[in-house]
Amino acid sequence: MTAKKMIGKIHLWLGLASGLLVFVVATTGCILAFEREIKSVLRPFQYVEPVAGGKVLPPSRLIAGAGRAVPGKPARAVIYGSPGQSAVVPYYGVAPDYYYQVYLNPYTGKVLQVVDEEKDFFHFILHGHYYLWLPERIGQVVVSYGTLVFTLLLISGLVLWWPKKWNRSQRDKSFRVKWKAQWRRVNYDLHNVPGFYALIISLLLALTGMLFGIQWFSGAVYWATTGGKTLPEYRQPYSDTTAVSRYTDPVDRVWQRLMVGKPETAGIYVSSPELRSESIFAYVNYKPGTYYQADYYYFDQHSLRRIHTGGPYDGKYADAGFGDRLRRMNYDLHIGAVLGLPGKILAFCASLVCASLPVTGFLIWWGRRKKTKAARPKTPGSRKKAVTAP
């Protein structure tokens, strides 16, 4: 058996084993590509009339207003968007699971809408994309290593696609779909040709997806892109519970610090600690709609002392090295948001091609299987029975 035939066998059986997983993950990825844009239409309460020179309310005022709409649950943070966007106060917990987002007018504190995100369509799709609607600990492993298998399929698919000779006939077969041929040939071309054109984006989607769920791969990429640094385990730092609290409004104080010198279009996130041991996590997002171009901070809630954690999600974006910046970009690379709307369109098209590959691949295998059975010669005994039958 030649090396190419062996790769073909591996490609076939890995494809059959992971086909359904790839189809679900890629299809849900298509839907999630434009989640933000679709929600901007379906949720008009995300926007308010901007007030010229108007000052937005501090976090404590917005948390108090949101608390009356969601009584008995602790607010987790306050999220300020660009001018003209609503402020959001999220509430979430486990056992029992709940996830609410309260939208408020940041200038007046008026509650605009309370959304139960657990019942949201995109929340359901997101769970399918991340966990295949399985329990999180199981689903994340299945999806992550299924994505690794898909990466191997993309690489082996390139080897199988590669023309033996780069003459005109071979180039036409490799780069064009022969629409006027029989359906089996069209299906074969639809598996090979779009798969090749979408290869680079598909690999990017797969590799960035693996960083979310495969720790050894995530650590190896961080080590390679930072010049040998070890990726620190994420742990939210603690506040000093032995210290006497100097401030009655620490979240507001942190927010006021971040507001100083902040560009008008930048957004702010400030967490609201529930326990005395929790630190205040905050960031300034200079490019709302993405997540990578942000400055991340932790503060002791009693002294407002800055706490340094190290790793990619600490400090200013401008001060981060290449590897840390790349890690911050991972989510935005995964959904194409780094390039704005054109990037999301590319991610959508590549995901659509990825979703089609298990379907066209299965049809190729099924067609060859039936063809092999039809061409299989009959045994001598069966011929004799056919001749002597009355």
C-alpha positions in Angstrom: 0.0 0.0 0.0 1.4 3.4 -1.0 1.7 6.3 1.5 -1.1 8.2 -0.3 -3.5 5.2 -0.1 -2.7 4.8 3.6 -3.4 8.5 4.1 -6.6 8.1 2.2 -7.7 5.2 4.5 -6.9 7.3 7.6 -8.8 10.3 6.1 -11.8 8.1 5.4 -12.1 6.5 8.8 -11.3 9.6 10.8 -13.9 11.4 8.7 -16.6 8.8 9.3 -15.9 8.8 13.0 -16.0 12.6 13.5 -18.4 13.6 10.7 -21.4 14.3 12.9 -19.4 16.3 15.4 -17.8 18.4 12.7 -21.2 19.0 11.1 -22.8 20.2 14.4 -19.8 22.4 15.4 -19.4 24.0 12.0 -23.2 24.6 11.6 -23.5 26.2 15.0 -20.4 28.2 14.2 -22.1 29.6 11.1 -25.0 30.7 13.2 -22.8 32.3 15.8 -20.7 34.2 13.3 -23.2 37.0 13.1 -24.7 36.8 16.6 -23.8 40.4 17.5 -25.3 41.8 14.3 -28.5 39.7 14.6 -29.0 40.7 18.2 -28.5 44.4 17.4 -31.8 44.0 15.3 -33.7 41.7 17.7 -32.7 43.7 20.8 -33.4 47.4 20.1 -33.1 48.0 23.9 -29.4 47.6 23.5 -29.3 51.2 22.3 -30.3 54.5 23.9 -30.4 58.1 22.8 -26.9 59.5 23.6 -26.9 62.6 25.8 -24.5 65.3 24.6 -22.0 65.9 27.4 -24.2 63.8 29.6 -22.5 61.8 32.4 -23.3 58.2 32.9 -24.2 56.9 36.3 -21.7 55.1 38.5 -21.8 51.3 38.9 -23.5 51.4 42.3 -26.5 53.3 41.0 -26.9 50.9 38.1 -26.6 47.9 40.3 -29.2 49.3 42.7 -31.6 49.8 39.8 -31.0 46.4 38.3 -31.3 44.7 41.7 -35.0 45.8 41.9 -35.6 44.0 38.6 -33.8 40.8 39.7 -34.3 40.6 43.4 -32.4 38.2 45.6 -29.5 37.6 43.3 -26.0 39.2 43.4 -24.9 41.4 40.5 -21.7 40.2 38.9 -20.5 43.3 37.0 -21.5 46.5 35.2 -20.7 46.8 31.5 -20.5 50.2 29.8 -20.5 50.3 26.0 -19.9 53.1 23.6 -22.0 56.3 23.7 -25.6 55.4 22.7 -25.4 51.9 24.0 -27.2 50.5 27.1 -25.3 49.5 30.2 -25.6 45.8 31.2 -25.6 44.3 34.6 -25.3 40.4 34.4 -26.5 37.9 37.0 -25.4 34.3 36.8 -25.0 31.3 39.1 -24.9 27.6 39.3 -27.0 25.0 41.2 -29.5 26.2 40.1 -28.2 27.6 36.9 -29.4 31.0 35.9 -28.2 33.8 33.7 -29.9 37.2 33.4 -28.8 40.4 31.8 -30.4 43.6 32.8 -30.2 46.4 30.2 -30.3 50.0 31.6 -30.1 53.5 30.4 -26.7 54.5 31.6 -27.7 58.2 31.9 -30.9 57.7 33.9 -30.7 54.2 35.4 -34.0 53.2 33.9 -34.3 49.5 33.4 -35.0 48.8 29.7 -35.2 45.0 29.6 -34.4 41.9 31.6 -33.3 39.0 29.4 -33.2 35.4 30.6 -30.1 34.3 28.6 -30.7 30.6 29.5 -33.7 30.7 27.3 -32.0 32.6 24.5 -31.6 30.8 21.1 -28.0 31.9 20.7 -27.2 30.6 24.2 -28.6 27.2 23.2 -26.5 27.3 20.0 -23.4 28.3 21.9 -23.8 25.2 24.2 -24.0 23.0 21.1 -20.9 24.7 19.6 -18.8 24.3 22.8 -20.2 21.1 24.4 -22.5 19.4 21.9 -25.3 19.9 24.5 -23.5 17.4 26.7 -22.4 18.1 30.3 -19.6 20.7 30.2 -16.8 18.5 31.5 -17.6 15.8 28.9 -18.7 17.9 26.0 -15.7 20.2 26.1 -13.3 17.3 25.8 -15.3 15.7 23.0 -15.5 18.9 21.0 -11.8 19.8 21.6 -10.4 16.5 20.5 -12.9 16.2 17.7 -11.5 19.5 16.5 -8.0 18.0 16.7 -9.2 15.1 14.5 -10.7 17.7 12.1 -7.4 19.4 11.9 -5.7 16.2 10.9 -8.5 15.7 8.3 -7.7 19.1 6.8 -4.0 18.3 6.5 -4.6 14.8 5.1 -7.2 16.2 2.7 -4.6 18.6 1.3 -2.3 15.7 0.7 -5.0 13.8 -1.1 -6.1 16.9 -3.1 -2.5 17.7 -4.3 -2.3 17.1 -8.1 0.2 14.5 -9.4 1.1 16.8 -12.2 0.6 20.6 -12.5 -0.6 20.5 -16.1 -3.8 22.2 -17.3 -6.0 19.2 -17.0 -5.0 18.5 -13.4 -5.4 22.1 -12.5 -8.9 22.2 -13.8 -9.8 19.1 -11.8 -8.3 20.5 -8.6 -9.5 24.1 -8.8 -12.9 23.9 -10.6 -16.2 22.2 -10.0 -17.4 20.3 -13.1 -21.1 21.3 -12.8 -22.2 19.5 -16.0 -20.8 16.1 -14.9 -22.9 13.4 -13.2 -23.9 14.1 -9.6 -21.2 11.8 -8.2 -18.5 13.8 -9.9 -20.1 17.1 -8.9 -20.3 15.9 -5.3 -16.6 14.8 -5.4 -15.6 18.3 -6.7 -17.7 20.0 -4.0 -15.7 18.0 -1.4 -12.3 18.9 -2.9 -12.5 22.3 -4.4 -14.3 24.4 -1.8 -12.3 22.5 0.9 -9.1 23.6 -0.7 -10.1 27.3 -1.0 -11.3 27.4 2.6 -8.3 25.5 4.0 -6.4 28.3 5.6 -9.4 29.9 7.3 -10.7 26.4 8.3 -7.3 25.6 9.9 -7.3 29.0 11.7 -10.8 28.3 13.1 -9.8 24.8 14.2 -6.5 25.8 15.8 -8.0 28.7 17.7 -10.9 26.5 18.8 -8.4 23.9 20.2 -6.8 26.6 22.4 -10.0 26.8 24.4 -10.2 23.2 25.4 -6.8 21.4 25.1 -4.5 22.5 27.8 -1.3 20.9 26.5 -1.9 22.4 23.1 -2.7 25.8 24.6 0.5 25.7 26.7 2.6 24.6 23.8 1.4 27.5 21.6 1.9 30.0 24.4 5.4 28.7 25.0 6.3 28.9 21.3 4.9 32.4 20.8 6.4 33.9 23.9 9.9 32.6 23.6 9.6 29.8 26.2 7.3 31.3 28.9 4.9 28.9 30.7 1.3 29.7 30.5 0.2 30.5 34.1 -3.0 28.8 35.4 -5.8 31.3 35.6 -6.7 32.1 39.1 -8.5 35.3 40.2 -6.4 36.9 42.9 -7.8 37.5 46.4 -8.3 40.7 48.3 -6.6 41.0 51.7 -9.4 40.2 54.1 -7.3 41.2 57.1 -7.1 44.8 55.9 -9.6 47.4 57.1 -11.7 48.6 54.2 -11.0 52.2 53.4 -13.8 52.7 51.0 -17.5 52.1 51.1 -17.8 52.3 47.3 -14.7 50.5 45.9 -16.4 49.5 42.6 -17.3 53.1 41.9 -13.7 54.2 42.8 -12.2 51.7 40.3 -14.7 52.9 37.7 -13.7 56.5 38.3 -10.0 55.6 37.8 -10.7 53.9 34.5 -12.7 56.8 33.3 -9.8 59.1 33.5 -8.2 59.5 30.1 -10.5 56.9 28.6 -11.5 57.5 24.9 -15.1 58.3 24.5 -15.8 55.3 22.3 -14.1 52.8 24.7 -16.2 50.5 26.9 -15.6 49.6 30.5 -16.2 46.4 32.5 -16.1 46.4 36.3 -16.9 43.4 38.4 -18.9 43.5 41.6 -17.4 41.3 44.2 -19.8 39.3 46.4 -17.3 38.2 49.0 -14.8 40.1 51.0 -12.0 37.9 49.6 -12.8 38.7 46.0 -10.8 41.2 44.0 -12.3 43.6 41.6 -11.6 42.7 38.0 -11.9 45.5 35.4 -10.9 46.3 31.9 -11.1 49.1 29.3 -12.1 47.9 25.9 -10.8 50.2 23.2 -12.6 48.5 20.4 -16.1 47.4 21.5 -17.3 44.5 19.4 -14.0 42.7 20.0 -12.2 41.7 23.1 -8.5 41.6 22.4 -7.7 45.4 22.4 -8.3 45.9 26.1 -6.3 46.8 29.2 -6.9 44.3 32.1 -6.7 45.1 35.8 -7.2 43.5 39.2 -7.7 45.6 42.4 -7.9 44.8 46.1 -11.4 45.9 47.0 -10.3 47.1 50.5 -7.3 49.2 49.6 -7.7 49.6 45.8 -4.2 48.4 45.5 -3.4 47.1 42.0 -2.8 43.3 41.9 -0.5 41.9 39.2 -1.3 38.3 38.1 1.1 37.9 35.1 0.1 36.1 32.0 -1.7 37.3 28.9 -4.7 38.8 30.7 -2.9 41.3 32.9 -2.0 44.9 32.1 -2.2 47.2 29.1 -2.6 45.8 25.6 0.1 48.3 24.4 2.6 46.7 26.9 1.9 43.1 26.0 4.3 41.0 24.0 3.6 39.2 20.8 2.5 35.9 22.4 0.3 37.7 25.0 -1.4 39.8 22.3 -1.9 36.7 20.1 -3.6 34.9 23.1 -5.8 37.9 23.7 -6.8 37.8 20.0 -7.7 34.1 20.1 -11.5 34.6 20.4 -11.7 37.4 17.9 -9.6 35.4 15.5 -11.9 32.4 16.0 -15.0 34.4 15.0 -13.3 36.6 12.4 -14.0 39.8 14.4 -10.3 40.9 14.1 -11.0 42.0 10.5 -14.5 43.4 11.3 -17.4 42.4 9.1 -15.3 41.1 6.2 -13.6 38.7 8.7 -16.9 37.5 10.0 -18.1 36.8 6.4 -14.9 34.8 5.8 -15.4 32.8 9.0 -19.0 32.2 8.1 -18.2 30.9 4.6 -15.3 28.7 5.9 -17.7 27.3 8.6 -20.3 26.6 5.9 -17.7 24.7 3.8 -16.5 22.8 6.9 -20.2 21.8 7.6 -20.5 20.5 4.0 -17.3 18.3 4.1 -18.7 15.5 6.2 -21.9 15.4 4.0 -20.0 15.3 0.7 -17.4 13.0 2.1 -20.0 10.5 3.3 -21.7 10.5 -0.1 -18.4 9.8 -1.8 -17.8 6.8 0.5 -21.4 5.6 0.1 -21.2 5.9 -3.7 -18.0 4.0 -3.9 -19.3 1.3 -1.5 -22.3 0.7 -3.7 -20.2 0.8 -6.8 -17.9 -1.8 -5.4 -20.8 -4.1 -4.5 -22.3 -3.8 -8.0 -19.0 -4.6 -9.7 -18.1 -7.6 -7.5 -18.2 -10.7 -9.7 -20.6 -13.5 -8.8 -19.2 -16.8 -7.5 -19.3 -19.8 -9.9 -22.0 -21.5 -7.7 -24.3 -18.5 -8.0 -23.9 -18.5 -11.8 -24.8 -22.2 -12.0 -27.9 -21.6 -9.8 -28.9 -18.8 -12.0 -28.7 -20.9 -15.2 -30.4 -24.0 -13.8 -33.2 -22.2 -12.1 -36.6 -22.9 -13.7 
